[in-house]
């Protein structure tokens, strides 16, 4: 069985020829391949650091399991889809909502485990029936609205939790990170979040030296005097050791809050597969279902051990575009580096010491970017918001999600925020469509501007499976 772990040497193994690319089944020399692997790890560091910290999970475990998830993904796709799987930011709002209602880390990972299982089943459905099964339930107007409300639902977390801890550091980090995203070029623009973290550490250390302790909240409800950057835990941490594992627990209320993120994950995977296919010049349409299912399986394994869910990372697409190297050998190297980092508790202690003000500055941009990805889905798909059939359910769902509107059924069960907003968008759209006049029901494109090819015949495994339907 071909597992995609054999690579041909590209040219002289040093650099791609002018106009050429290193294809997924090729590699450069092993020293260069491991160097590229390290580059991919750095590219995903920013988001993969921030996400588990914001979710209240062990960053060491998150990094280690991201390496495991990447290996699972590469094996499942048989080395055809170069990708790194890192901690998904789409679940940050879910984790905050679950914890706000009394849930703990086990409750968070249990809810997300169910989403991983649903994602796995969705991947199998795409393999069997093609992408139209996604489009039937989640047309672009629905997908875009759900992604948007997930991102914007996080605004109060930044405003009330992180920013007040050190508003001036937050402001400077926000400005620096924004400048890095826009002003830097190539690889460095892709690691702007990582650079923002480093800048934030430096500013926090400098302000501590210049102004002493700050009087503000520090993860608690009351303001206290504390250092902006507290590295005392780093010195106590071991150099080598296993991260902390825990089993998930399952509560239906938490699961209902988490399930809407399934839509965002499917959209992320579809966009990633299409983007990689366009860059490599090779149709990967038949791998969409496999990619979605592999992401779901990897997330199930990660959350079963107490880690966060995973998803494909756009940051690594930037690295491939800059280097013209799409070798999956580099991703195997990246997975190995991630495993090694995960076994270093001192590394995790440094991550856990990220000052609250630094997170405030980064999350202002990061959460807004997540929300605006929903608008990008609308633009790519040509969604017409002048059409009341699109406008009404999207408008209602977004306001419910962003405003955290609550619908109380009993003292023990209620729907609010992300869960309620998603239900309103999906059921509202399909219910209104049943009563809408014919001119409002014009056919819309699939998930994004490129996914229509997933329903045409091709050479991929998933397409073949669909033809056998």
C-alpha positions as CSV (number, residue, x, y, z in Angstrom):
1,X,0.0,0.0,0.0
2,X,1.3,3.4,-1.0
3,X,1.3,5.6,2.2
4,X,3.0,8.5,0.5
5,X,6.3,8.2,2.5
6,X,8.6,7.7,-0.4
7,X,10.0,10.8,-2.2
8,X,12.1,11.3,-5.3
9,X,15.0,13.8,-5.1
10,X,14.1,17.0,-6.9
11,X,16.9,18.0,-9.3
12,X,20.2,18.4,-7.4
13,X,18.3,18.5,-4.1
14,X,19.3,22.2,-3.4
15,X,16.8,24.6,-5.0
16,X,13.9,24.3,-7.5
17,X,14.8,25.2,-11.0
18,X,13.3,28.6,-12.3
19,X,9.6,28.2,-12.7
20,X,9.6,24.6,-11.2
21,X,8.1,23.5,-8.0
22,X,9.0,20.6,-5.6
23,X,5.9,18.4,-5.8
24,X,4.4,16.5,-2.9
25,X,6.1,13.3,-3.9
26,X,9.5,15.0,-4.3
27,X,12.0,16.4,-1.8
28,X,15.1,18.4,-1.5
29,X,18.2,17.1,0.4
30,X,17.4,16.0,3.9
31,X,19.1,18.9,5.7
32,X,17.1,21.3,3.5
33,X,13.9,19.3,4.1
34,X,14.3,19.5,7.9
35,X,15.0,23.2,7.6
36,X,11.8,23.6,5.7
37,X,10.0,21.5,8.4
38,X,11.3,23.9,11.1
39,X,10.0,26.8,9.0
40,X,6.5,25.3,8.9
41,X,6.6,24.8,12.7
42,X,7.5,28.4,13.2
43,X,4.7,29.5,10.8
44,X,2.1,27.8,12.8
45,X,3.6,28.7,16.2
46,X,1.7,31.9,16.7
47,X,-1.9,30.5,16.4
48,X,-1.0,27.1,17.9
49,X,0.5,28.9,21.0
50,X,-2.4,31.3,21.4
51,X,-5.3,28.9,20.8
52,X,-4.7,26.4,23.6
53,X,-3.9,29.2,26.1
54,X,-7.1,30.9,25.2
55,X,-9.0,27.6,25.6
56,X,-7.4,26.9,29.0
57,X,-5.7,23.8,27.7
58,X,-2.0,22.6,28.0
59,X,0.0,24.2,25.2
60,X,2.7,21.5,25.4
61,X,0.1,18.8,24.8
62,X,-1.4,20.9,21.9
63,X,1.9,21.2,20.1
64,X,2.7,17.5,20.6
65,X,-0.7,16.3,19.3
66,X,-0.5,18.7,16.4
67,X,2.5,16.7,15.2
68,X,0.5,13.5,15.7
69,X,-2.5,15.0,13.8
70,X,-0.3,16.0,10.9
71,X,1.1,12.5,10.6
72,X,-2.4,11.0,10.6
73,X,-3.5,13.5,7.9
74,X,-0.5,12.8,5.7
75,X,-1.0,9.0,6.0
76,X,-4.8,9.3,5.3
77,X,-4.3,11.4,2.2
78,X,-1.3,9.2,1.1
79,X,1.0,12.2,0.8
80,X,-1.1,13.9,-1.8
81,X,-2.2,16.9,0.3
82,X,0.7,18.8,1.9
83,X,-0.7,20.3,5.1
84,X,0.1,21.0,8.8
85,X,-2.7,20.4,11.3
86,X,-2.6,22.8,14.2
87,X,-4.9,23.9,17.0
88,X,-8.1,25.4,15.6
89,X,-8.9,29.0,16.7
90,X,-12.6,28.4,15.7
91,X,-13.1,26.7,19.1
92,X,-11.9,29.5,21.3
93,X,-15.3,31.1,21.6
94,X,-16.8,27.7,22.3
95,X,-14.3,27.1,25.1
96,X,-15.0,30.5,26.6
97,X,-18.8,29.9,26.6
98,X,-18.5,26.5,28.1
99,X,-16.3,27.7,30.9
100,X,-18.5,30.7,31.6
101,X,-21.3,28.2,32.3
102,X,-19.3,26.2,34.8
103,X,-17.6,23.7,32.5
104,X,-14.0,22.6,32.9
105,X,-11.3,21.4,30.5
106,X,-12.8,17.9,30.4
107,X,-16.1,19.4,29.4
108,X,-14.5,21.5,26.7
109,X,-12.6,18.5,25.2
110,X,-15.6,16.3,25.4
111,X,-17.8,18.7,23.4
112,X,-15.0,19.2,20.9
113,X,-14.6,15.4,20.6
114,X,-18.2,15.2,19.4
115,X,-17.5,17.8,16.8
116,X,-14.4,15.8,15.6
117,X,-16.6,12.7,15.2
118,X,-19.2,14.7,13.3
119,X,-16.4,16.1,11.0
120,X,-15.2,12.5,10.4
121,X,-18.7,11.4,9.4
122,X,-19.0,14.5,7.2
123,X,-15.8,13.5,5.4
124,X,-17.2,10.0,4.8
125,X,-20.4,11.6,3.4
126,X,-18.4,13.8,1.0
127,X,-16.4,10.7,-0.2
128,X,-19.6,8.9,-0.9
129,X,-21.9,11.5,-2.3
130,X,-19.6,14.4,-3.4
131,X,-19.6,18.1,-2.2
132,X,-23.3,18.6,-3.0
133,X,-24.2,16.9,0.3
134,X,-22.4,19.9,2.0
135,X,-24.0,22.4,-0.3
136,X,-27.5,21.1,0.3
137,X,-27.3,21.7,4.0
138,X,-24.9,24.6,4.2
139,X,-25.0,27.0,1.2
140,X,-22.5,29.9,1.2
141,X,-24.9,32.3,2.9
142,X,-25.2,29.9,5.8
143,X,-21.5,29.0,6.0
144,X,-20.4,32.7,5.9
145,X,-22.9,33.7,8.6
146,X,-21.9,31.0,11.0
147,X,-18.1,31.7,10.6
148,X,-18.8,35.4,11.1
149,X,-20.8,34.9,14.3
150,X,-18.2,32.5,15.7
151,X,-15.5,35.1,15.3
152,X,-17.4,38.1,16.4
153,X,-18.9,36.3,19.4
154,X,-15.3,36.5,20.9
155,X,-15.3,40.3,21.0
156,X,-16.3,40.4,24.7
157,X,-13.5,38.0,25.7
158,X,-10.9,40.5,24.4
159,X,-12.7,43.6,25.7
160,X,-13.4,42.3,29.2
161,X,-10.7,39.7,29.9
162,X,-7.4,40.4,28.1
163,X,-7.4,44.1,27.1
164,X,-8.0,45.5,30.7
165,X,-5.0,43.6,32.1
166,X,-2.6,46.0,30.4
167,X,-4.3,48.4,27.9
168,X,-1.1,50.1,26.7
169,X,0.8,46.9,26.0
170,X,-2.3,45.6,24.2
171,X,-2.5,48.8,22.1
172,X,1.2,48.6,21.1
173,X,1.0,44.8,20.3
174,X,-2.1,45.4,18.2
175,X,-0.3,48.2,16.2
176,X,2.9,46.1,15.8
177,X,1.0,43.0,14.7
178,X,-1.1,44.9,12.2
179,X,2.0,46.6,10.8
180,X,3.7,43.2,10.5
181,X,0.8,41.6,8.7
182,X,0.6,44.4,6.2
183,X,4.2,45.7,6.0
184,X,6.2,42.5,6.0
185,X,6.6,40.4,2.9
186,X,6.7,36.6,2.2
187,X,7.4,34.3,5.0
188,X,7.6,37.0,7.7
189,X,4.1,38.2,7.0
190,X,2.9,34.7,7.6
191,X,4.4,34.6,11.1
192,X,3.1,38.0,12.1
193,X,1.2,36.6,15.1
194,X,4.4,34.9,16.3
195,X,6.4,38.1,15.8
196,X,3.6,40.0,17.7
197,X,4.0,37.6,20.6
198,X,7.8,38.1,20.7
199,X,7.3,41.9,20.6
200,X,4.7,41.7,23.4
201,X,7.1,39.7,25.6
202,X,9.8,42.4,25.1
203,X,7.4,45.3,25.7
204,X,6.1,43.7,28.9
205,X,9.6,43.0,30.2
206,X,10.6,46.6,29.4
207,X,7.5,48.1,31.1
208,X,8.2,46.0,34.2
209,X,11.7,47.5,34.4
210,X,10.6,51.0,33.8
211,X,7.3,51.3,35.7
212,X,7.3,48.4,38.1
213,X,4.2,46.3,38.8
214,X,0.8,47.0,37.2
215,X,-2.4,47.2,39.2
216,X,-5.0,45.3,37.1
217,X,-6.9,42.1,36.8
218,X,-4.7,39.1,36.2
219,X,-7.0,36.3,35.2
220,X,-9.2,37.0,38.3
221,X,-12.1,39.3,39.0
222,X,-10.3,41.7,41.3
223,X,-7.4,44.0,40.4
224,X,-4.1,43.2,42.1
225,X,-0.5,44.4,41.8
226,X,1.4,42.0,39.5
227,X,4.3,41.8,37.1
228,X,3.3,41.9,33.4
229,X,5.7,39.2,32.5
230,X,6.1,36.5,35.2
231,X,8.6,33.8,34.1
232,X,8.9,32.2,37.6
233,X,7.3,29.0,36.3
234,X,9.9,28.6,33.5
235,X,12.7,28.1,35.9
236,X,10.8,25.5,37.8
237,X,9.8,23.5,34.7
238,X,11.8,20.5,33.6
239,X,13.5,20.3,30.2
240,X,12.1,16.9,29.4
241,X,8.7,15.4,30.4
242,X,5.3,14.4,29.3
243,X,2.5,16.9,29.0
244,X,-0.6,16.6,31.2
245,X,-3.3,14.3,29.8
246,X,-7.0,14.1,30.8
247,X,-10.1,12.3,29.6
248,X,-13.0,14.2,28.2
249,X,-16.5,14.4,29.8
250,X,-19.7,14.9,27.8
251,X,-22.5,17.3,28.5
252,X,-25.3,17.9,26.0
253,X,-25.4,21.6,26.6
254,X,-21.7,22.0,25.9
255,X,-21.9,19.8,22.8
256,X,-24.7,22.0,21.4
257,X,-22.5,25.0,21.8
258,X,-19.6,23.4,20.0
259,X,-21.4,21.7,17.1
260,X,-21.8,24.9,15.0
261,X,-18.0,25.0,14.5
262,X,-18.3,22.0,12.3
263,X,-19.4,24.3,9.5
264,X,-16.3,26.4,9.8
265,X,-14.0,23.3,9.8
266,X,-15.6,22.0,6.6
267,X,-15.1,25.4,5.0
268,X,-11.5,25.6,6.1
269,X,-10.7,22.1,4.7
270,X,-12.4,22.8,1.4
271,X,-10.6,26.0,0.9
272,X,-7.2,24.5,1.9
273,X,-7.5,21.5,-0.5
274,X,-8.5,23.8,-3.4
275,X,-5.7,26.3,-2.7
276,X,-3.0,23.5,-2.5
277,X,-4.4,22.0,-5.7
278,X,-4.2,25.3,-7.6
279,X,-0.6,25.9,-6.3
280,X,0.7,22.5,-7.3
281,X,-1.2,22.4,-10.6
282,X,-2.6,19.0,-9.7
283,X,-6.3,18.4,-9.1
284,X,-6.9,17.3,-5.5
285,X,-10.7,17.4,-5.9
286,X,-11.0,13.7,-5.1
287,X,-9.2,14.2,-1.8
288,X,-11.7,16.6,-0.2
289,X,-13.7,13.9,1.7
290,X,-10.5,12.2,2.8
291,X,-9.0,15.4,4.1
292,X,-12.2,16.3,6.0
293,X,-12.4,12.8,7.5
294,X,-8.7,12.8,8.4
295,X,-9.0,16.1,10.2
296,X,-12.0,14.7,12.1
297,X,-10.1,11.6,13.1
298,X,-7.1,13.6,14.2
299,X,-9.2,15.9,16.3
300,X,-10.9,12.9,18.0
301,X,-7.6,11.5,19.0
302,X,-6.3,14.8,20.3
303,X,-9.4,15.7,22.4
304,X,-9.6,12.1,23.7
305,X,-6.2,12.7,25.3
306,X,-7.1,16.2,26.6
307,X,-5.8,18.3,23.8
308,X,-7.5,20.8,21.5
309,X,-9.0,20.0,18.1
310,X,-7.0,20.5,14.9
311,X,-7.5,22.0,11.5
312,X,-5.5,22.8,8.3
313,X,-3.4,25.9,8.6
314,X,-3.3,28.7,6.0
315,X,-0.1,30.0,7.5
316,X,1.7,27.0,6.0
317,X,0.2,27.6,2.6
318,X,2.1,30.9,2.7
319,X,5.3,29.1,3.4
320,X,4.8,26.8,0.4
321,X,3.9,29.7,-1.8
322,X,7.1,31.5,-0.8
323,X,9.4,28.5,-1.2
324,X,7.7,26.7,-4.1
325,X,8.3,23.5,-2.0
326,X,5.2,21.3,-1.6
327,X,7.0,18.2,-0.4
328,X,5.2,16.2,2.2
329,X,8.6,15.2,3.5
330,X,8.9,18.7,5.0
331,X,5.6,18.2,6.8
332,X,6.8,14.9,8.3
333,X,9.9,16.8,9.5
334,X,7.6,19.5,11.0
335,X,5.5,16.8,12.8
336,X,8.7,15.4,14.3
337,X,9.8,18.9,15.6
338,X,6.3,19.5,17.1
339,X,6.6,16.1,19.0
340,X,9.9,17.2,20.4
341,X,8.7,20.6,21.5
342,X,5.7,18.9,23.2
343,X,8.0,16.9,25.3
344,X,9.7,20.0,26.8
345,X,7.7,21.4,29.8
346,X,10.0,24.4,29.9
347,X,8.8,25.4,26.5
348,X,5.2,25.1,27.6
349,X,5.9,27.3,30.7
350,X,7.2,30.0,28.4
351,X,4.0,29.8,26.4
352,X,1.8,29.8,29.5
353,X,3.5,33.0,30.7
354,X,2.1,35.1,27.8
355,X,1.0,38.4,29.4
356,X,-2.7,39.2,29.3
357,X,-2.1,42.5,27.7
358,X,-0.2,40.8,24.8
359,X,-3.1,38.5,24.3
360,X,-5.4,41.5,24.3
361,X,-3.5,43.1,21.4
362,X,-3.3,40.0,19.4
363,X,-6.9,38.8,19.8
364,X,-8.3,42.1,18.7
365,X,-6.9,41.4,15.3
366,X,-7.2,37.6,15.4
367,X,-10.8,37.4,16.4
368,X,-11.8,40.0,13.9
369,X,-10.0,38.1,11.2
370,X,-11.9,34.9,12.0
371,X,-15.2,36.8,11.8
372,X,-14.3,38.5,8.5
373,X,-13.5,35.1,6.9
374,X,-17.3,34.7,6.9
375,X,-17.6,37.8,4.8
376,X,-14.9,36.4,2.5
377,X,-17.0,33.3,1.9
378,X,-19.9,35.5,0.9
379,X,-17.7,37.5,-1.5
380,X,-16.1,34.4,-3.1
381,X,-19.5,32.8,-3.6
382,X,-21.2,35.9,-4.8
383,X,-23.9,35.8,-2.1
384,X,-26.5,38.5,-2.8
385,X,-27.5,40.1,0.5
386,X,-30.1,42.2,-1.3
387,X,-32.1,38.9,-1.5
388,X,-34.3,38.7,1.7
389,X,-33.9,34.9,1.6
390,X,-30.2,35.4,2.3
391,X,-30.4,38.6,4.4
392,X,-33.0,37.8,7.0
393,X,-31.6,34.5,8.5
394,X,-28.0,35.7,8.3
395,X,-28.8,39.0,10.0
396,X,-30.9,37.4,12.8
397,X,-28.3,34.6,13.4
398,X,-25.3,37.0,13.5
399,X,-27.0,39.4,16.0
400,X,-28.0,36.4,18.2
401,X,-24.4,35.0,18.1
402,X,-22.6,38.3,18.6
403,X,-25.0,39.6,21.3
404,X,-25.0,36.2,23.0
405,X,-28.8,36.2,23.0
406,X,-30.3,33.4,25.2
407,X,-33.4,31.2,24.7
408,X,-34.2,29.5,28.0
409,X,-36.2,26.2,28.0
410,X,-35.8,25.1,31.6
411,X,-33.6,26.0,34.5
412,X,-31.1,23.4,33.3
413,X,-31.2,23.8,29.6
414,X,-30.9,26.9,27.4
415,X,-29.5,27.8,24.0
416,X,-27.5,31.0,23.5
417,X,-24.8,32.7,21.4
418,X,-23.0,30.6,18.9
419,X,-25.4,27.6,19.2
420,X,-28.6,29.5,19.0
421,X,-27.3,31.8,16.3
422,X,-26.3,28.8,14.1
423,X,-29.6,27.1,14.6
424,X,-31.4,30.3,13.5
425,X,-29.3,30.7,10.4
426,X,-29.6,27.1,9.2
427,X,-33.2,26.4,10.1
428,X,-34.3,29.9,9.2
429,X,-32.7,29.8,5.7
430,X,-34.3,26.4,4.8
431,X,-37.6,27.2,6.3
432,X,-37.8,30.6,4.5
433,X,-36.7,28.9,1.3
434,X,-39.7,26.6,1.5
435,X,-42.0,29.6,1.4
436,X,-39.9,32.0,-0.8
437,X,-41.1,32.8,-4.4
438,X,-39.2,31.2,-7.3
439,X,-37.1,34.3,-8.1
440,X,-35.4,34.2,-4.7
441,X,-34.2,30.6,-5.1
442,X,-31.6,31.0,-7.8
443,X,-28.9,28.4,-7.7
444,X,-25.9,29.5,-5.7
445,X,-22.3,28.2,-6.0
446,X,-20.8,25.6,-3.7
447,X,-18.9,26.3,-0.4
448,X,-16.4,28.6,-2.0
449,X,-15.5,29.8,-5.5
450,X,-13.5,26.7,-6.3
451,X,-15.5,23.8,-5.0
452,X,-17.7,23.3,-8.0
453,X,-15.0,21.0,-9.4
454,X,-15.5,18.6,-6.5
455,X,-18.7,17.4,-8.2
456,X,-17.2,16.7,-11.6
457,X,-15.5,13.5,-12.6
458,X,-11.8,13.3,-11.8
459,X,-9.1,10.9,-10.9
460,X,-9.2,11.2,-7.1
461,X,-10.3,8.5,-4.7
462,X,-13.3,10.4,-3.5
463,X,-14.6,11.1,-7.0
464,X,-14.3,7.4,-7.8
465,X,-16.2,6.6,-4.7
466,X,-18.9,9.0,-5.7
467,X,-19.2,7.4,-9.1
468,X,-19.8,4.1,-7.4
469,X,-22.8,5.7,-5.5
